[in-house]
Amino acid sequence: MSIDPRAALSALTTALEEHLVAASARRGEEDPIVEATFLGIIDAFEAYEEALFDAFDEVTPLVIYGEDGEEGDFDDEDDEESDDDSIDSDVSKVAE
């Protein structure tokens, strides 16, 4: 069952506003309320993007990144290429 894109957008806007309130009242570097609202943005964004795609075959130009700056959704091919690169460099070190 698909969510109405307008309702999903409203939930995303609310999540962003809640994060702003939490960030402005932060109590320490690892405030659990800020962390919870941060994760709430991710959930709301994913719901909006899914609703937008289901209704209109459209996506946003936005991407969710993890804490290390990498994209949250990894393609298996990218992981395999990275593994191959490290194997190639290990083999060349042994050959020298």
C-alpha positions, 0 to 999 in steps of 0.5 A: 500500500502506497502512501500519498506523496503529499502526506509523506512530504508533510511528514518529512517537513515535520521531521526536519522541523523536529530535528531543528528544535532538537539541535537547538536544544542539544544537551551534549555531543551525543544527545539521544534526542538529536540522534533520534530526530536525525534518524527520523529525517532518514525514515521520513525521506525514504518514505517520501521518495518511495511515495513519490516514485510509486505515484509519479515514477519520480525521485529527488536529487537527494542522497542519504549519506552515512556517518563516514560520508559514504552513500547509505545504499551500496551497489554490490558491483561497487563493493566487488570492484573495491575488493578487486582493486585491493586484491590487485594491489596485494598481488603486485606487492607480492610479485615485487 
